[in-house]
Amino acid sequence: MSQIMSRADLQFLLFDWLGTDSLFERPRYADHSRDTVEDLLGLAEQIATGSFAPHNRKADLEEPRFDGEKVELVPEAAPALRAFADAGFLAAPLDEAVGGMQLPTSVFNAAMAWFHAANVGTTGYALLTMANANLLTVHGTPEQVERYVRPMIEGRFFGTMALSEPHAGSNLADITTRAEPQDDGTYRLFGRKMWISGGDHEMGENIVHLVLARTPGAPAGTKGVSLFLVPKYLVDDDGSVGERNDVVLAGINHKMGFRGTVNTAPVLGDGAFTPGGRPGAVGYLVGELNRGLPAMFTMMNEARIGVGLGATALGYTGYLKSLAYARDRLQGRPAGATPDTPQVPLVDHPDVRRMLLAQKSYVEGALALNLYCARLVDDIASLADPEETRAAEKLLGVLTPIAKSWPSQWCLTANDLAIQVLGGAGYTRDFDVEQHYRDNRLNPIHEGTHGIQGQDLLGRKVLLDGGAGLGLLAERIRATTARAAGHDYATQLDAILDRLLEVTAQVAGRGTPAEVLADATAYLEATGHVVVAWLWLELWLVAEGREGAFHDGKRAATAYFFGRELPKVGPMLDLLASGDRTTLDLDPACL
């Protein structure tokens, strides 16, 4: 049994629960079949196990190095990504029109779970490149697609997203990188970026940066931000790589974990290189002027679901490794046993089983959430009925901040529990679980922090269109509880959903945005637990009447989540309903 990912769980979620076979009846996915999926998952397992997992620890211990000119990575990363590209994974989710395989996102994300779990650092370069390519297929010109997307899906070019700046952090309204228009229709960019993953390396022929910047006279705030394509090397008309562009690194950031993905501080337009004989990074407008942020959200929303999947995969592999350790490690005896009784495996102790079952409920619930959201992406792309498509869009909008943040919080907790299961051994570098914890600690931070996701959920997604998205989510939950009518799980979930809707109305009616959003994080966490409880009820219904340890495990995890996790929502909703002003009224001088 693999300690990287569970193929049985992926197949259960895709086929027994989500009914993936029905996707192949739709024109968009008609070229695929269950055999396609089986082959793809098998290939993902093979490459992740053989090419990605072996250098995961090495990439952590020998983190990227910058000599002032070049970034050096562990040598195993490039051939692993070459194998990934040669197998067609970079092209898999993109449209056939641009050279892709047009694979359902739910199927593709199931395959990607193997790579995230095996080596999240090396996988990061692929994830960024695919998101970059997808954005350009939606918002780029045909020339940009031909010149940059095709080399990316072939694995020759890599991609980044360059948003944040040293002074701005997550507040993109404050970026100051400027883009000056040129007579030939290009732009020259000048500024500094920060926290840019994959911002420089030598693994491919080129790196395609998608950069947020302002043009002269642009409106203040986010309404004046445009998006530009800035390659590391300019690309000639015949597609060959040409002159070095004026984008270099001030340095790299040394991270607690996730070290395999180099994190950089790029500088644009400082004159280190002079394309065309003068300083300034040559850039090309992507989409409309001053509409850069909406375009970038094509990439950011995809990346946010990808972050949630990565967090889930790290939690999942930590769970599998701690489970294997607990089954093999002999330690202690049952309560009341005499000293001459043989020692028993750790898994025989109830408190260890508690920690393992908690992990199982978090990581398997998070994986269901990830794949459910991916299925909504598939529905949006392939449903014939416009009303059904709009409903999928609204539901995905509400679920995206949860899909990013809930796994980032609770699968990190799973990693913490995995360390605890191993005890002192878990705190050493001799076992992988401590690295998984450090790697996963990034996920509540990047692609929109935990707090920002809470504000997005409550301030935008829930309150948008008079709460239509939340109402649609409630309808989906009610449909599930109706199928489980008469069981305590359904009664419990209906009651907590009623309370969530009641408290949402109370919070939405408060006087100022500051009062509404003061405890948006608590709202995110409460809603996330309700959503995952709903998904566990869905899985419980699928497992009903089926025998064997696998389905028994689904029932046990459902019982754990409803018995020990869902009750945590009540106090969070009570806090939200109280209108507590502790953080609003606190004088920062008191801290």
C-alpha positions as CSV (number, residue, x, y, z in Angstrom):
1,M,0.0,0.0,0.0
2,S,1.4,3.4,-1.0
3,Q,2.2,5.9,1.8
4,I,2.0,8.8,-0.7
5,M,-1.7,8.7,-1.7
6,S,-4.7,6.3,-1.7
7,R,-5.6,5.3,-5.2
8,A,-8.7,3.4,-3.7
9,D,-10.0,6.7,-2.2
10,L,-9.5,8.6,-5.4
11,Q,-11.4,6.0,-7.4
12,F,-14.2,5.9,-4.7
13,L,-14.6,9.7,-4.9
14,L,-14.4,10.0,-8.7
15,F,-16.6,7.0,-9.6
16,D,-18.7,5.9,-6.6
17,W,-19.5,9.4,-5.4
18,L,-19.1,12.0,-8.2
19,G,-20.2,9.8,-11.0
20,T,-17.3,10.8,-13.3
21,D,-18.5,8.3,-16.0
22,S,-21.4,10.7,-16.7
23,L,-18.9,13.4,-17.8
24,F,-17.8,11.3,-20.7
25,E,-21.3,11.6,-22.1
26,R,-20.9,15.3,-22.6
27,P,-19.3,16.6,-25.9
28,R,-16.4,18.3,-24.2
29,Y,-15.1,15.2,-22.6
30,A,-16.4,12.6,-25.1
31,D,-12.9,11.5,-26.1
32,H,-12.2,10.2,-22.6
33,S,-13.4,7.2,-20.7
34,R,-13.0,5.3,-17.4
35,D,-10.0,3.6,-19.0
36,T,-8.4,7.0,-19.6
37,V,-8.8,7.8,-15.9
38,E,-7.4,4.5,-14.7
39,D,-4.4,4.9,-17.0
40,L,-3.9,8.5,-16.0
41,L,-4.0,7.7,-12.2
42,G,-1.7,4.8,-12.7
43,L,0.8,6.9,-14.6
44,A,0.6,9.7,-12.0
45,E,1.3,7.2,-9.3
46,Q,4.2,5.8,-11.2
47,I,5.9,9.1,-12.0
48,A,5.2,10.6,-8.6
49,T,6.6,7.6,-6.9
50,G,9.6,7.1,-9.2
51,S,10.7,10.6,-10.1
52,F,9.2,13.1,-7.6
53,A,9.3,11.3,-4.2
54,P,12.9,10.2,-4.2
55,H,14.3,13.8,-4.1
56,N,11.7,15.3,-1.8
57,R,13.9,15.2,1.3
58,K,17.0,16.2,-0.7
59,A,15.2,19.3,-2.1
60,D,14.4,20.3,1.5
61,L,17.9,19.8,2.9
62,E,19.7,21.3,-0.1
63,E,17.4,24.3,-0.7
64,P,17.8,26.5,-3.8
65,R,21.0,28.6,-4.0
66,F,21.5,32.0,-5.7
67,D,25.1,33.0,-6.6
68,G,24.1,36.5,-7.7
69,E,23.4,35.5,-11.2
70,K,21.7,32.1,-11.3
71,V,19.5,30.0,-9.1
72,E,20.7,26.4,-8.6
73,L,18.2,23.6,-7.7
74,V,18.8,20.0,-6.9
75,P,19.6,18.3,-10.2
76,E,16.7,15.7,-9.9
77,A,14.0,18.4,-10.2
78,A,14.5,19.1,-13.9
79,P,14.3,15.5,-15.1
80,A,11.2,14.9,-12.8
81,L,9.5,17.8,-14.5
82,R,10.6,16.6,-17.9
83,A,9.0,13.2,-17.1
84,F,5.8,15.1,-16.0
85,A,5.7,17.1,-19.3
86,D,6.6,14.1,-21.5
87,A,3.7,12.2,-20.0
88,G,1.3,15.0,-21.1
89,F,0.4,16.3,-17.7
90,L,1.2,19.9,-18.5
91,A,-1.2,19.8,-21.5
92,A,-3.8,17.6,-19.8
93,P,-6.3,20.2,-18.5
94,L,-6.0,22.7,-21.4
95,D,-8.3,22.8,-24.4
96,E,-7.5,20.7,-27.5
97,A,-7.4,24.0,-29.5
98,V,-4.2,25.0,-27.9
99,G,-2.6,21.5,-27.8
100,G,-4.2,20.3,-24.6
101,M,-5.9,17.0,-23.8
102,Q,-9.2,18.7,-22.5
103,L,-9.2,16.3,-19.5
104,P,-11.9,16.9,-16.8
105,T,-10.4,19.1,-14.0
106,S,-11.7,16.6,-11.4
107,V,-9.8,13.8,-13.0
108,F,-6.7,15.9,-13.4
109,N,-6.7,17.1,-9.8
110,A,-7.0,13.5,-8.6
111,A,-3.9,12.7,-10.6
112,M,-2.2,15.9,-9.3
113,A,-2.8,14.8,-5.7
114,W,-0.1,12.1,-6.2
115,F,2.5,14.8,-7.2
116,H,1.6,17.2,-4.4
117,A,2.0,14.4,-1.9
118,A,5.2,13.0,-3.3
119,N,7.1,16.3,-3.7
120,V,5.1,19.6,-3.3
121,G,8.2,21.7,-4.0
122,T,9.0,20.3,-7.4
123,T,5.3,20.1,-8.3
124,G,5.0,23.9,-7.6
125,Y,6.8,24.7,-10.9
126,A,4.3,22.6,-12.9
127,L,1.3,24.1,-11.0
128,L,2.4,27.7,-11.7
129,T,3.2,26.9,-15.3
130,M,-0.2,25.3,-15.9
131,A,-2.1,28.2,-14.2
132,N,-0.1,30.7,-16.3
133,A,-0.8,28.9,-19.5
134,N,-4.5,28.6,-18.6
135,L,-4.8,32.4,-18.0
136,L,-3.2,33.2,-21.3
137,T,-5.5,30.8,-23.2
138,V,-8.4,32.8,-21.7
139,H,-7.1,36.4,-21.8
140,G,-4.1,36.3,-24.2
141,T,-4.0,37.1,-27.9
142,P,-3.6,34.2,-30.4
143,E,0.0,35.3,-30.9
144,Q,0.7,35.2,-27.1
145,V,-0.9,31.7,-27.0
146,E,1.2,30.5,-29.9
147,R,4.5,32.1,-28.7
148,Y,4.2,31.3,-25.0
149,V,1.5,28.7,-24.1
150,R,2.6,26.0,-26.5
151,P,6.2,26.0,-25.3
152,M,4.9,25.9,-21.7
153,I,2.7,22.8,-22.3
154,E,5.7,21.2,-24.0
155,G,7.7,21.8,-20.8
156,R,10.2,24.1,-22.5
157,F,9.0,27.3,-20.8
158,F,7.9,27.8,-17.2
159,G,5.5,30.3,-15.8
160,T,5.1,32.5,-12.7
161,M,2.6,34.9,-11.3
162,A,4.2,38.2,-10.0
163,L,1.7,40.1,-7.9
164,S,3.0,41.2,-4.5
165,E,5.6,43.9,-3.8
166,P,7.8,44.4,-0.7
167,H,5.7,47.3,0.6
168,A,2.3,46.0,-0.4
169,G,2.1,42.4,0.7
170,S,-1.3,41.0,0.1
171,N,-2.8,44.5,-0.7
172,L,-2.6,44.7,-4.4
173,A,-4.2,48.1,-4.5
174,D,-0.9,49.5,-3.3
175,I,1.4,48.1,-6.0
176,T,3.7,50.7,-7.6
177,T,5.5,48.8,-10.4
178,R,5.0,51.0,-13.5
179,A,4.5,50.0,-17.1
180,E,5.4,52.7,-19.7
181,P,3.8,52.4,-23.1
182,Q,6.1,52.3,-26.1
183,D,5.6,53.3,-29.8
184,D,5.8,49.7,-30.9
185,G,2.8,48.6,-28.7
186,T,5.0,47.0,-26.0
187,Y,5.6,48.4,-22.5
188,R,8.7,48.9,-20.4
189,L,8.3,47.8,-16.8
190,F,10.1,49.2,-13.7
191,G,9.7,48.0,-10.2
192,R,10.3,45.4,-7.5
193,K,8.3,42.2,-6.7
194,M,8.4,40.0,-3.7
195,W,7.5,36.4,-2.7
196,I,7.5,35.2,-6.3
197,S,7.6,31.4,-6.4
198,G,9.6,29.9,-9.3
199,G,10.9,33.4,-10.2
200,D,14.2,32.2,-11.6
201,H,15.9,28.9,-12.3
202,E,17.7,27.2,-15.2
203,M,15.4,24.2,-15.8
204,G,13.9,25.4,-19.1
205,E,14.6,27.7,-22.0
206,N,12.5,30.6,-20.6
207,I,10.3,31.8,-17.8
208,V,7.1,33.6,-18.5
209,H,6.2,36.1,-15.8
210,L,2.7,37.5,-15.5
211,V,3.2,40.8,-13.8
212,L,0.7,43.3,-12.3
213,A,1.7,46.9,-12.9
214,R,0.3,50.4,-13.4
215,T,0.4,52.5,-16.5
216,P,0.8,56.4,-16.3
217,G,-2.4,58.1,-15.3
218,A,-4.1,54.8,-14.3
219,P,-6.9,55.1,-11.6
220,A,-5.8,54.6,-8.0
221,G,-6.4,51.2,-6.3
222,T,-7.2,48.0,-7.9
223,K,-9.1,49.6,-10.8
224,G,-5.8,50.9,-12.2
225,V,-3.9,47.6,-12.3
226,S,-3.1,46.0,-15.6
227,L,-1.5,42.6,-16.4
228,F,1.6,42.1,-18.5
229,L,3.5,39.2,-19.9
230,V,7.2,39.7,-19.2
231,P,9.5,36.9,-20.4
232,K,12.9,36.3,-18.9
233,Y,14.2,36.1,-22.5
234,L,12.5,37.8,-25.4
235,V,11.0,35.4,-28.0
236,D,11.7,36.1,-31.7
237,D,9.1,35.9,-34.4
238,D,10.1,32.4,-35.4
239,G,9.6,31.2,-31.7
240,S,13.3,31.0,-30.9
241,V,14.6,32.4,-27.6
242,G,16.4,35.6,-28.1
243,E,17.8,38.5,-26.0
244,R,17.8,38.6,-22.2
245,N,15.1,40.8,-20.8
246,D,15.7,43.3,-18.0
247,V,14.4,41.2,-15.1
248,V,16.8,39.9,-12.5
249,L,16.7,38.8,-8.9
250,A,17.6,41.0,-5.9
251,G,17.8,37.7,-3.9
252,I,15.8,34.7,-2.8
253,N,13.9,34.1,0.4
254,H,14.8,31.2,2.7
255,K,11.7,29.5,3.9
256,M,10.7,27.3,6.8
257,G,9.4,24.6,4.4
258,F,8.3,24.2,0.8
259,R,11.9,24.8,0.1
260,G,12.0,23.0,-3.3
261,T,10.1,25.8,-4.9
262,V,12.5,28.8,-5.0
263,N,10.9,32.0,-3.7
264,T,12.3,35.2,-5.2
265,A,12.5,38.9,-5.1
266,P,12.6,40.0,-8.8
267,V,13.7,43.4,-10.0
268,L,12.3,44.8,-13.3
269,G,14.0,47.6,-15.3
270,D,17.1,48.3,-13.2
271,G,19.3,48.1,-16.3
272,A,21.0,44.9,-15.5
273,F,20.2,44.0,-19.1
274,T,19.3,46.4,-21.9
275,P,17.0,44.7,-24.4
276,G,16.9,46.8,-27.6
277,G,19.8,48.8,-26.2
278,R,18.1,50.4,-23.2
279,P,16.9,49.5,-19.7
280,G,13.4,48.5,-18.9
281,A,11.8,45.1,-18.8
282,V,9.9,44.5,-22.1
283,G,6.3,43.5,-21.4
284,Y,3.1,42.8,-23.4
285,L,-0.4,43.8,-22.2
286,V,-2.6,40.8,-21.4
287,G,-6.3,41.5,-21.8
288,E,-7.7,45.0,-21.3
289,L,-5.9,48.0,-19.8
290,N,-6.8,48.5,-16.1
291,R,-8.4,45.0,-16.0
292,G,-5.4,43.1,-14.8
293,L,-6.8,41.9,-11.5
294,P,-10.0,40.3,-12.9
295,A,-7.7,38.6,-15.5
296,M,-5.3,37.5,-12.8
297,F,-8.1,36.0,-10.8
298,T,-8.4,33.4,-13.6
299,M,-5.0,32.2,-12.4
300,M,-5.5,33.0,-8.7
301,N,-8.8,31.1,-8.3
302,E,-7.2,28.1,-10.0
303,A,-4.2,28.4,-7.8
304,R,-6.3,28.7,-4.7
305,I,-8.0,25.4,-5.4
306,G,-4.6,24.0,-6.2
307,V,-3.2,25.2,-2.9
308,G,-6.1,23.5,-1.1
309,L,-5.3,20.3,-3.0
310,G,-1.6,20.6,-2.1
311,A,-2.5,21.1,1.6
312,T,-4.7,18.1,1.4
313,A,-2.1,15.9,-0.2
314,L,0.5,16.9,2.4
315,G,-1.9,16.0,5.2
316,Y,-2.9,12.8,3.4
317,T,0.7,11.5,3.0
318,G,1.4,12.4,6.6
319,Y,-1.6,10.5,7.7
320,L,-0.6,7.4,5.7
321,K,2.9,7.5,7.1
322,S,1.8,7.9,10.7
323,L,-0.7,5.1,10.2
324,A,2.0,2.7,8.9
325,Y,4.3,3.6,11.8
326,A,1.5,3.1,14.3
327,R,0.7,-0.3,12.9
328,D,4.4,-1.4,13.0
329,R,5.7,0.2,16.2
330,L,5.4,-1.9,19.3
331,Q,5.0,0.2,22.4
332,G,3.2,-0.2,25.7
333,R,0.4,-2.5,26.7
334,P,-3.3,-2.2,27.0
335,A,-4.7,-0.6,30.2
336,G,-4.7,-3.1,33.0
337,A,-2.3,-5.5,31.4
338,T,0.5,-7.0,33.4
339,P,4.1,-6.1,32.7
340,D,4.9,-9.6,31.3
341,T,2.3,-9.2,28.6
342,P,3.8,-8.6,25.1
343,Q,3.9,-5.0,23.9
344,V,1.2,-4.0,21.4
345,P,1.3,-1.8,18.2
346,L,0.7,1.9,18.8
347,V,-2.5,1.6,16.8
348,D,-4.0,-0.6,19.6
349,H,-4.0,2.4,22.0
350,P,-7.3,4.4,22.0
351,D,-5.6,7.8,22.1
352,V,-3.5,6.9,19.1
353,R,-6.6,5.7,17.2
354,R,-8.2,9.1,18.1
355,M,-5.3,11.0,16.5
356,L,-5.4,8.7,13.4
357,L,-9.1,9.0,13.0
358,A,-9.0,12.8,13.4
359,Q,-6.4,12.9,10.6
360,K,-8.5,10.6,8.4
361,S,-11.6,12.8,8.9
362,Y,-9.6,15.9,7.9
363,V,-7.7,14.6,4.9
364,E,-10.4,12.5,3.3
365,G,-13.0,15.2,3.9
366,A,-10.6,17.8,2.4
367,L,-10.0,15.5,-0.6
368,A,-13.8,15.2,-1.2
369,L,-14.0,19.0,-1.0
370,N,-11.2,19.5,-3.5
371,L,-12.7,17.1,-6.0
372,Y,-16.2,18.4,-5.6
373,C,-15.0,21.9,-6.5
374,A,-13.1,20.5,-9.4
375,R,-16.2,18.8,-10.6
376,L,-18.0,22.2,-10.5
377,V,-15.3,23.5,-12.8
378,D,-16.1,20.6,-15.1
379,D,-19.8,21.4,-15.0
380,I,-19.2,25.0,-15.8
381,A,-17.2,24.0,-18.8
382,S,-19.5,21.3,-20.1
383,L,-23.1,21.7,-19.0
384,A,-25.6,22.5,-21.8
385,D,-28.2,24.3,-19.7
386,P,-27.2,27.9,-19.0
387,E,-29.1,27.9,-15.7
388,E,-27.2,24.9,-14.4
389,T,-24.0,26.5,-15.5
390,R,-24.7,29.7,-13.6
391,A,-25.7,27.7,-10.5
392,A,-22.3,25.8,-10.7
393,E,-20.5,29.2,-11.0
394,K,-22.3,30.6,-7.9
395,L,-21.6,27.5,-5.9
396,L,-18.0,27.4,-6.8
397,G,-17.6,31.0,-5.9
398,V,-18.8,30.3,-2.4
399,L,-16.8,27.2,-2.0
400,T,-13.4,28.4,-3.4
401,P,-12.2,30.3,-0.3
402,I,-13.3,27.3,1.8
403,A,-11.5,24.9,-0.6
404,K,-8.3,26.9,-0.2
405,S,-8.4,27.6,3.5
406,W,-10.1,24.6,5.2
407,P,-7.6,22.1,4.0
408,S,-4.8,24.6,4.7
409,Q,-5.9,24.8,8.3
410,W,-7.1,21.2,9.1
411,C,-4.7,19.2,7.0
412,L,-1.9,21.2,8.8
413,T,-3.5,20.0,12.0
414,A,-3.4,16.5,10.6
415,N,0.4,16.9,10.0
416,D,0.7,18.0,13.6
417,L,-1.1,14.9,14.8
418,A,1.1,12.7,12.5
419,I,4.2,14.1,14.4
420,Q,2.5,13.3,17.7
421,V,1.7,9.7,16.7
422,L,5.4,9.2,16.0
423,G,6.3,10.8,19.3
424,G,10.0,11.8,19.6
425,A,10.7,10.1,16.3
426,G,8.3,12.5,14.6
427,Y,10.3,15.5,15.8
428,T,13.4,14.3,14.0
429,R,14.5,14.6,10.4
430,D,14.8,10.8,10.2
431,F,11.0,10.7,9.3
432,D,9.1,12.7,6.7
433,V,6.3,13.9,8.9
434,E,8.2,16.9,10.3
435,Q,8.9,18.1,6.7
436,H,5.3,17.7,5.7
437,Y,4.3,19.9,8.6
438,R,6.8,22.6,7.6
439,D,5.8,22.4,3.9
440,N,2.2,22.7,4.8
441,R,2.6,25.7,7.0
442,L,2.9,27.9,3.9
443,N,-0.6,27.1,2.7
444,P,-2.6,29.2,5.1
445,I,-0.4,32.1,4.0
446,H,0.1,32.2,0.2
447,E,-2.5,32.8,-2.5
448,G,-4.5,34.9,-0.1
449,T,-4.0,34.4,3.6
450,H,-6.5,32.6,5.9
451,G,-7.9,35.9,7.0
452,I,-8.3,37.2,3.5
453,Q,-10.2,34.1,2.5
454,G,-12.6,34.7,5.4
455,Q,-13.2,38.3,4.2
456,D,-13.6,37.1,0.6
457,L,-16.2,34.4,1.7
458,L,-18.3,36.7,3.9
459,G,-17.7,40.1,2.3
460,R,-18.0,39.0,-1.3
461,K,-19.2,35.5,-2.0
462,V,-21.9,35.1,0.7
463,L,-23.3,38.6,0.5
464,L,-23.1,38.9,-3.3
465,D,-26.5,38.9,-5.1
466,G,-28.4,38.9,-1.9
467,G,-26.8,35.7,-0.6
468,A,-27.8,33.6,-3.7
469,G,-24.6,31.5,-3.6
470,L,-25.1,30.7,0.1
471,G,-28.7,29.9,-0.6
472,L,-27.7,27.5,-3.4
473,L,-25.2,25.8,-1.0
474,A,-28.0,25.4,1.6
475,E,-30.2,23.8,-1.0
476,R,-27.5,21.2,-1.9
477,I,-27.0,20.4,1.8
478,R,-30.8,20.1,2.3
479,A,-31.0,17.7,-0.6
480,T,-28.4,15.5,1.1
481,T,-30.1,15.6,4.5
482,A,-33.4,14.7,2.9
483,R,-31.7,11.5,1.5
484,A,-30.5,10.7,5.0
485,A,-33.8,11.7,6.7
486,G,-34.4,10.0,10.0
487,H,-30.8,9.6,10.9
488,D,-29.2,11.7,13.6
489,Y,-26.5,13.0,11.2
490,A,-29.2,14.6,9.0
491,T,-31.0,16.1,12.0
492,Q,-27.7,17.5,13.4
493,L,-26.6,19.0,10.1
494,D,-30.0,20.6,9.4
495,A,-30.0,22.3,12.8
496,I,-26.5,23.7,12.4
497,L,-27.3,24.9,8.9
498,D,-30.4,26.7,10.2
499,R,-28.2,28.4,12.8
500,L,-25.5,29.3,10.2
501,L,-28.1,31.0,8.0
502,E,-29.6,32.8,11.0
503,V,-26.2,34.1,12.1
504,T,-25.3,35.1,8.6
505,A,-28.3,37.4,8.4
506,Q,-27.4,38.9,11.7
507,V,-23.9,39.6,10.7
508,A,-24.8,41.0,7.3
509,G,-27.2,43.5,9.0
510,R,-24.5,45.2,11.0
511,G,-23.8,48.9,10.4
512,T,-20.3,49.1,8.9
513,P,-18.0,46.9,6.8
514,A,-15.6,46.8,9.7
515,E,-18.3,45.4,12.0
516,V,-19.4,42.8,9.4
517,L,-15.9,41.5,8.7
518,A,-14.4,41.8,12.2
519,D,-14.7,38.0,12.7
520,A,-14.8,36.8,9.1
521,T,-12.2,34.2,10.0
522,A,-14.5,32.6,12.5
523,Y,-17.2,32.7,9.9
524,L,-14.9,30.9,7.4
525,E,-14.0,28.2,9.9
526,A,-17.6,27.6,10.9
527,T,-18.9,27.5,7.4
528,G,-16.0,25.2,6.4
529,H,-16.9,22.7,9.0
530,V,-20.5,22.7,8.0
531,V,-19.5,22.1,4.3
532,V,-17.1,19.2,5.2
533,A,-19.8,17.7,7.5
534,W,-22.2,17.8,4.5
535,L,-19.6,16.0,2.3
536,W,-19.0,13.4,5.0
537,L,-22.7,12.8,5.0
538,E,-22.6,12.4,1.2
539,L,-19.8,9.8,1.5
540,W,-21.6,8.0,4.4
541,L,-24.6,7.6,2.1
542,V,-22.4,6.2,-0.7
543,A,-20.8,3.7,1.7
544,E,-24.1,2.6,3.2
545,G,-24.7,-1.1,2.8
546,R,-21.2,-1.7,1.5
547,E,-18.9,-4.1,3.4
548,G,-15.2,-4.1,4.0
549,A,-12.6,-2.1,5.9
550,F,-12.5,0.7,3.4
551,H,-16.3,1.5,3.7
552,D,-16.1,0.8,7.5
553,G,-13.4,3.5,7.6
554,K,-15.7,6.0,5.8
555,R,-18.4,5.3,8.4
556,A,-16.0,5.7,11.3
557,A,-14.7,9.0,10.0
558,T,-18.2,10.3,9.5
559,A,-19.0,9.3,13.1
560,Y,-15.9,11.1,14.3
561,F,-16.6,14.3,12.4
562,F,-20.2,14.5,13.4
563,G,-19.5,13.6,17.0
564,R,-16.3,15.6,17.7
565,E,-15.9,18.2,15.0
566,L,-19.3,19.6,13.9
567,P,-20.1,20.5,17.6
568,K,-17.3,23.0,17.4
569,V,-19.3,25.1,15.0
570,G,-21.9,26.1,17.7
571,P,-19.5,28.2,19.8
572,M,-18.1,29.9,16.7
573,L,-21.6,30.9,15.6
574,D,-22.4,32.1,19.1
575,L,-19.3,34.4,19.0
576,L,-20.4,35.8,15.6
577,A,-24.0,36.3,16.9
578,S,-22.8,38.1,20.0
579,G,-21.3,41.0,18.1
580,D,-18.2,40.9,20.3
581,R,-16.1,44.0,19.8
582,T,-12.9,43.0,21.5
583,T,-10.8,43.2,18.4
584,L,-12.6,46.2,17.0
585,D,-12.3,48.4,20.1
586,L,-8.8,47.3,21.2
587,D,-6.2,50.0,21.3
588,P,-3.1,48.6,19.5
589,A,-1.0,50.2,22.2
590,C,-2.3,47.6,24.6
591,L,-0.8,44.7,22.6
